[in-house]
Amino acid sequence: MVIFLDTYAIIEIDKGNISYKKYTLKPLSAITTLFNIIEVYFVYLKIYNKKEAERIFNIIKPLVIHVDDFILKEAMEFKLINEKIRFSFADCIGYTTALKYKAKFLTGDFAFKNLDNVEFVK
């Protein structure tokens, strides 16, 4: 089974969170989007430094899959429907991408906890 890694999941896997031990940052078993890699890069720049941001970027880059127009439009409909939750654009695009690719959306973000197709891990 393929897992979609949102930004939260990528960071927790990289940090070695024991709850995420069974998940991997390897192609064919995990996917993500350009939007998530951008968020992770920013977080690492902010918390650590450019060297660490580059390191994680290079690990995640092979997992990035194409986001087509259909996904983008569906994601914006999802964002509008869930406007009160205030999902980020990256979250909406990631969740919609996971649905399209029939991948579980792995996250520790409580906003997704009760949605279909979500594997919630804290």
C-alpha positions in Angstrom: 0.0 0.0 0.0 1.2 3.5 -0.9 1.1 6.2 1.8 0.8 9.9 1.1 3.1 11.8 3.5 2.0 15.2 4.5 4.4 17.7 5.9 3.8 16.7 9.5 4.5 13.0 8.7 7.7 13.8 6.8 9.1 15.7 9.7 8.1 13.1 12.3 9.6 10.3 10.2 12.8 12.3 9.8 13.0 13.1 13.5 12.7 9.4 14.4 9.3 9.6 16.1 8.7 6.0 17.3 5.0 6.2 16.3 6.2 6.7 12.7 8.8 3.9 12.7 6.9 1.7 10.3 6.7 4.4 7.7 9.4 5.3 5.2 10.7 8.1 3.0 11.3 5.7 0.1 9.8 5.9 -3.4 7.1 3.3 -4.3 6.0 3.1 -0.7 5.5 6.8 -0.1 4.5 9.8 -2.2 4.1 13.5 -1.5 3.7 16.8 -3.5 5.9 19.7 -4.4 3.8 21.8 -2.0 4.7 19.5 0.9 8.4 19.5 0.1 8.3 23.3 0.0 6.7 23.4 3.5 9.3 20.9 4.9 12.2 22.9 3.4 10.9 26.1 5.0 10.4 24.4 8.4 14.0 23.1 8.3 15.4 26.4 7.2 13.6 28.1 10.1 14.4 25.5 12.8 17.8 24.2 11.7 19.7 25.6 8.8 20.2 25.5 5.0 22.3 22.4 5.2 19.6 20.5 7.0 16.9 21.9 4.7 19.0 20.7 1.7 19.4 17.3 3.2 15.7 16.6 3.8 14.9 18.2 0.4 17.1 15.7 -1.4 15.6 12.8 0.6 12.0 13.8 -0.2 12.5 14.9 -3.8 12.2 11.4 -5.3 8.8 11.0 -3.6 7.2 14.0 -5.3 4.5 13.2 -7.8 2.8 15.3 -10.4 -0.2 17.4 -9.4 -2.5 18.0 -12.3 -5.2 20.5 -12.9 -7.9 18.1 -11.8 -6.2 17.7 -8.4 -5.7 21.4 -8.0 -9.4 22.2 -8.7 -10.7 19.4 -6.5 -8.4 20.6 -3.7 -9.8 24.1 -3.9 -13.3 22.7 -3.7 -12.3 20.7 -0.7 -10.8 23.9 0.9 -14.0 25.8 0.2 -16.2 23.1 1.7 -14.0 22.9 4.8 -13.4 26.7 5.0 -14.0 26.8 8.8 -11.3 24.3 9.4 -8.8 26.6 7.7 -6.7 23.9 6.0 -3.6 25.2 4.2 -3.4 25.0 0.4 -0.7 22.3 0.7 -3.0 20.3 3.0 -5.9 20.4 0.6 -3.7 19.6 -2.4 -2.0 16.7 -0.5 -5.3 15.2 0.7 -6.8 15.4 -2.8 -3.7 13.9 -4.3 -3.9 11.0 -1.8 -7.5 10.3 -2.9 -6.6 10.4 -6.6 -3.7 8.0 -6.1 -5.6 5.8 -3.7 -3.0 6.3 -1.0 -3.7 6.7 2.7 -3.1 10.3 3.9 -0.6 10.0 6.7 -0.7 12.9 9.2 -0.6 13.9 12.8 -2.7 17.0 12.1 -5.8 16.8 14.3 -7.8 18.7 11.6 -7.7 15.5 9.5 -8.3 13.0 12.3 -11.9 12.1 11.5 -11.8 12.3 7.7 -12.0 9.3 5.3 -8.8 7.9 3.9 -6.6 9.3 6.7 -4.1 7.4 8.8 -3.8 9.6 11.9 -0.6 9.1 13.9 0.6 11.3 16.7 
